[in-house]
């Protein structure tokens, strides 16, 4: 029986409440810690022991940050990096074109600038050069630089790195490694095959941060001091959330502290981007993932590939303003392109069937910069791993997104090894690939087979998992702020969702094309406001707008809304069901 009897909601989902053992654990924690039950429900689901509950709510970076030297090649990488600094050598930073690459590059550029060095930034064009180092670029950079640092790329780039004759190369990456590593000074990557995988949840910016921590340690051992690293945590936080790295272990503390740094508004690029995004409250993980991240990404997707890294590393307010406005405009353009590709891809995928282990679509001229976002949308719709490919002639470039528990990167890498792909790689939740048209069908068939062995395709539409039920009167600003202490929430740490049962719609108004604003009432003086983004993309918007006085169960996230200096609780509505 579904939670509150909901077997099929307005979005077609079954509601699932907490298991009995989790409820017992939450009850015991409530009694022993005096923390609100709603907070204890979140901690119990995360597997936090009672004695660690209060410590979990206040994660300390110094306690959670691993020793950088736990990663292979770390000491060597930091030593070569510092050697280049001491000898004032020419350094180039070769970065991926996404948020993680941009943040990673910006940290190095800012750190080096504070040490009196101006490094060269190189970001490959997504369409003309594709992902990662390429032979012409590396060869050219090597003619005028002593050290090339590849960030968020390079682990599989044997030939391009070999082409960098005359320059040393360091790789700081997190993508899945192959059986052999490129021949270079150091490959620091927690997802190398000879690593334990214990730190595999770090994004590239986390790896770069740890390298700078190690560089700072080596500087102190030599009697000198490096730049302040705490001030760079805003970049680590942005990359971690935008790259959908799991918010577990040290990542929790990095993001928590990074949000505090970002709230101080010291980095010109992020200040300008926050303002152009119309952020009017202190930043949280939602802002990083859905407001700032997409705009930083927009340059690499459909514009000039280095715009994001330049924005994040600039110390000029004027340049920051100009770059943020350019990225905001590109992001609007990207949304229009994405909507067209999404409609075509969804129609194709639905025709093929959304119940297979793999959902995929491919089309002529689909922009390579949006296929990853569209793959995310397909994945969310079908609760299946998804691949979307855009063809230009006989060659297709695609991107994939996976669901929890299914390692897409490893399967893509295996396809490349079997010769079905020109190239491919990534990590568990996301991957990229290049495929020839005549290999498309057999490649997707084989990938579907590999993913099925991992359990993909066994579930229906994703269940709506709920922490429990709350009445509107219990949803106070104080409670929501205490729940947020169990965050930050995101990948690997889903935000708690609550059911608010048996409420009436007091007021409903369509906002924009697809959103719905609501005022809900329990009929006894209690109530709260709600916002349902994309409600009219499915049947929920129409049904709640034309409610006819019916009562509904509502489900979603609680958040604090600030308006005119006053705070109130708002429900970010994700689902609803008729209350029988």
Secondary structure as GFF3:
##gff-version 3
##sequence-region A 1 580
A	DSSP	three_ten_helix	3	5	.	.	.	ID=ss1
A	DSSP	beta_strand	15	16	.	.	.	ID=ss2
A	DSSP	alpha_helix	20	33	.	.	.	ID=ss3
A	DSSP	alpha_helix	37	45	.	.	.	ID=ss4
A	DSSP	three_ten_helix	50	52	.	.	.	ID=ss5
A	DSSP	alpha_helix	53	56	.	.	.	ID=ss6
A	DSSP	alpha_helix	61	64	.	.	.	ID=ss7
A	DSSP	three_ten_helix	68	70	.	.	.	ID=ss8
A	DSSP	alpha_helix	74	86	.	.	.	ID=ss9
A	DSSP	beta_strand	91	95	.	.	.	ID=ss10
A	DSSP	alpha_helix	99	114	.	.	.	ID=ss11
A	DSSP	beta_strand	120	123	.	.	.	ID=ss12
A	DSSP	alpha_helix	135	144	.	.	.	ID=ss13
A	DSSP	beta_strand	147	151	.	.	.	ID=ss14
A	DSSP	alpha_helix	158	162	.	.	.	ID=ss15
A	DSSP	beta_strand	168	172	.	.	.	ID=ss16
A	DSSP	beta_strand	186	188	.	.	.	ID=ss17
A	DSSP	alpha_helix	204	221	.	.	.	ID=ss18
A	DSSP	three_ten_helix	230	232	.	.	.	ID=ss19
A	DSSP	alpha_helix	233	242	.	.	.	ID=ss20
A	DSSP	alpha_helix	250	263	.	.	.	ID=ss21
A	DSSP	alpha_helix	268	276	.	.	.	ID=ss22
A	DSSP	alpha_helix	285	287	.	.	.	ID=ss23
A	DSSP	pi_helix	288	292	.	.	.	ID=ss24
A	DSSP	alpha_helix	293	302	.	.	.	ID=ss25
A	DSSP	alpha_helix	307	313	.	.	.	ID=ss26
A	DSSP	alpha_helix	317	352	.	.	.	ID=ss27
A	DSSP	beta_strand	358	364	.	.	.	ID=ss28
A	DSSP	alpha_helix	371	382	.	.	.	ID=ss29
A	DSSP	beta_strand	385	392	.	.	.	ID=ss30
A	DSSP	beta_strand	395	401	.	.	.	ID=ss31
A	DSSP	alpha_helix	408	417	.	.	.	ID=ss32
A	DSSP	beta_strand	423	426	.	.	.	ID=ss33
A	DSSP	beta_strand	430	436	.	.	.	ID=ss34
A	DSSP	three_ten_helix	437	439	.	.	.	ID=ss35
A	DSSP	alpha_helix	440	453	.	.	.	ID=ss36
A	DSSP	beta_strand	464	465	.	.	.	ID=ss37
A	DSSP	beta_strand	468	469	.	.	.	ID=ss38
A	DSSP	three_ten_helix	472	474	.	.	.	ID=ss39
A	DSSP	alpha_helix	477	484	.	.	.	ID=ss40
A	DSSP	beta_strand	498	511	.	.	.	ID=ss41
A	DSSP	beta_strand	515	521	.	.	.	ID=ss42
A	DSSP	beta_strand	527	532	.	.	.	ID=ss43
A	DSSP	three_ten_helix	535	537	.	.	.	ID=ss44
A	DSSP	alpha_helix	539	545	.	.	.	ID=ss45
A	DSSP	beta_strand	551	563	.	.	.	ID=ss46
A	DSSP	beta_strand	566	578	.	.	.	ID=ss47
###
